[in-house]
Amino acid sequence: MSAGDLDFRLTFEERRPVDDGHGNTRAGWVACFTRWAGVMLLKGGETVTAGRIAGRSSGIVKVRACKATRSITAGWRAVDADDGTVWKVKEPPRLTRDRAFLEMMVEAGGEAD
């Protein structure tokens, strides 16, 4: 993979307790870092939620392996800096054979809060 293939700017966020300004805490998304990434869309599918069929878009995100990206776990999310698309990280990232990149399965449609 060349640098030109990393054509999406993604901000990786982790769900953490956040102070609401009134002495309480609530779960919120905290931006951890932003990286260039490649996104390969996979064949879509459908899920049934509350008796309705909903489209589902999934893909593989590939980022350069470094200390920061190795901290990503399932449950994080990646937000596209250009169009705001939210990708839920569905599995722990795995190193590529050359150990230069991490790949992870993602699904579009994460929480917007």
C-alpha positions in Angstrom: 0.0 0.0 0.0 1.3 3.4 -0.9 0.8 6.7 0.8 -1.7 7.7 -2.0 -4.0 4.8 -0.9 -4.5 6.4 2.5 -7.0 9.0 1.2 -9.4 9.3 4.1 -8.7 11.5 7.2 -10.2 9.7 10.2 -10.4 10.9 13.8 -10.4 7.9 16.2 -12.5 8.4 19.3 -12.9 6.4 22.5 -15.9 6.3 24.8 -14.9 7.7 28.2 -16.6 9.4 31.2 -16.9 13.2 30.4 -17.6 16.0 32.9 -20.9 17.7 32.0 -19.9 21.0 33.7 -22.3 20.5 36.6 -20.3 18.0 38.6 -21.7 15.0 36.9 -20.1 12.6 34.5 -21.7 10.9 31.5 -20.3 8.7 28.8 -19.1 10.6 25.8 -16.8 10.3 22.8 -13.3 11.7 23.2 -11.1 12.3 20.1 -7.8 10.5 20.7 -5.9 11.1 17.4 -6.4 11.7 13.7 -4.7 9.7 11.0 -4.7 9.1 7.2 -6.4 5.8 6.4 -7.5 3.7 3.5 -11.2 2.5 3.5 -12.2 -0.5 1.4 -16.0 -0.9 1.3 -17.4 -4.4 1.5 -20.6 -5.8 0.1 -23.5 -4.2 2.1 -26.1 -6.1 4.0 -29.3 -5.7 5.8 -30.3 -6.0 9.4 -33.7 -6.2 11.1 -34.2 -3.7 13.9 -37.5 -3.3 15.7 -39.2 -5.1 12.8 -37.7 -2.8 10.1 -35.1 -3.7 7.5 -32.2 -1.3 7.6 -29.2 -1.2 5.2 -25.8 -1.8 6.6 -22.4 -0.7 5.1 -19.2 -2.3 6.3 -15.6 -2.1 5.3 -12.0 -2.5 6.2 -10.0 0.5 7.5 -6.2 0.4 7.1 -3.9 2.7 9.0 -0.2 2.9 9.6 0.9 0.9 12.7 2.3 3.1 15.5 1.9 3.4 19.2 -1.3 5.4 19.0 -3.1 3.2 16.4 -2.1 0.1 18.3 -4.2 1.4 21.2 -7.5 1.1 19.1 -9.9 -1.5 20.4 -13.3 -2.8 19.4 -15.8 -0.3 20.6 -13.9 2.8 19.4 -15.2 4.7 16.4 -13.6 6.6 13.5 -15.2 9.8 12.2 -14.4 10.9 8.6 -13.1 14.5 8.8 -14.6 15.4 5.4 -18.1 14.2 5.5 -18.7 13.2 9.2 -19.4 9.5 8.5 -19.1 7.5 11.7 -17.5 4.1 11.5 -17.9 1.7 14.4 -14.8 -0.4 15.0 -16.2 -4.0 15.2 -13.0 -6.0 16.0 -9.6 -5.4 17.4 -7.1 -4.2 14.7 -4.7 -6.8 13.3 -1.3 -6.3 11.9 -0.7 -6.8 8.2 1.9 -9.4 7.1 4.6 -6.7 6.7 3.7 -5.3 10.2 3.5 -1.8 8.7 -0.3 -1.4 8.9 -3.2 -2.3 11.0 -6.5 -3.4 9.5 -9.9 -3.4 11.2 -13.5 -4.3 10.3 -15.8 -1.3 10.6 -19.5 -0.6 10.1 -21.1 2.7 9.2 -23.7 4.3 11.4 -22.2 4.7 14.8 -23.7 6.9 17.5 -23.7 10.6 16.6 -23.4 12.0 20.2 
